[in-house]
């Protein structure tokens, strides 16, 4: 039997805490993100990540283990067919907790727990690498080019402006 968690439980009894976390996990997989208290979000994260890891296995035994926690078959289907394939190359860290302000009624600290989108991370990484490469190439070009103190076009403009006296805006 696993060691019970230290401190107060969510909802009172261990059975009620298990139901609360199962319902939160179901809603997280159904909607992609949920707003809850920081404590519940911190307790939900390990459970949700374990369920996604089981879903990545994709076999019948893993499906039955997930169904023991998440009772909604549509959510389990979405977890195995849509959510888990997004994280095949990711070894963990499928969720993100973002702290928000206190709740209006009782000032409980609130947080948003959401599934990390693998597509956005994969799309921005090559763009950032390309930008770094372009910047490095630009620096090389600037280092190889001979430096001029004043470009010729700017020097011609300064000579033309210098010939005209200041304050003499009379129209001819």
C-alpha positions, 0 to 999 in steps of 0.5 A, spaced: 500 500 500 502 506 498 504 511 503 499 516 504 500 524 502 502 528 508 498 534 511 490 535 510 487 531 504 482 534 499 475 534 501 476 530 507 477 522 506 482 519 501 476 516 497 473 523 496 480 526 494 481 520 489 474 522 486 476 529 486 482 528 482 479 523 478 474 528 476 479 534 475 483 529 470 477 528 466 476 535 465 483 537 464 483 531 458 476 534 456 478 541 455 485 542 455 486 546 461 482 548 467 482 553 473 482 550 480 486 552 486 493 551 486 493 546 491 489 541 487 493 543 481 499 541 484 496 534 486 493 533 479 499 534 476 503 527 477 496 523 476 495 527 469 502 525 467 502 518 469 495 517 465 498 520 459 504 516 460 500 510 460 496 512 454 503 513 450 503 505 451 497 504 448 496 497 449 489 494 452 492 493 459 494 501 459 487 503 457 484 499 463 488 502 468 486 509 465 479 507 465 480 505 473 481 512 474 477 516 468 470 513 468 468 517 461 470 512 455 470 518 450 475 522 454 479 515 455 478 515 447 481 522 446 486 521 451 489 515 447 487 517 440 489 525 440 492 527 446 498 521 447 500 521 440 502 529 441 507 527 446 511 521 443 517 524 443 517 528 450 519 524 456 515 528 461 512 534 463 506 534 459 502 539 464 503 547 466 501 550 472 500 558 471 498 561 478 493 567 477 490 571 482 486 570 488 479 567 488 474 573 489 469 569 494 475 566 499 481 569 496 484 562 495 490 562 491 488 560 484 491 557 478 490 554 471 493 547 469 493 546 462 496 541 457 503 543 454 502 544 446 508 540 443 506 543 436 507 550 438 514 548 442 516 544 435 514 550 431 518 555 435 524 551 436 526 551 428 524 559 427 529 561 433 534 556 431 534 560 424 534 567 427 540 565 431 543 562 425 541 569 421 544 573 426 551 570 427 551 570 419 550 577 419 555 579 424 560 575 420 559 579 414 559 586 418 566 583 421 569 582 414 566 588 411 571 594 411 568 600 416 567 607 413 566 612 418 561 616 414 558 613 408 558 617 401 551 619 401 551 622 408 557 626 406 554 629 400 548 631 404 552 634 409 555 638 404 549 640 401 546 643 407 552 646 409 552 651 403 545 653 405 545 659 411 541 657 417 535 661 418 535 664 411 528 661 409 526 666 404 522 664 398 525 667 391 
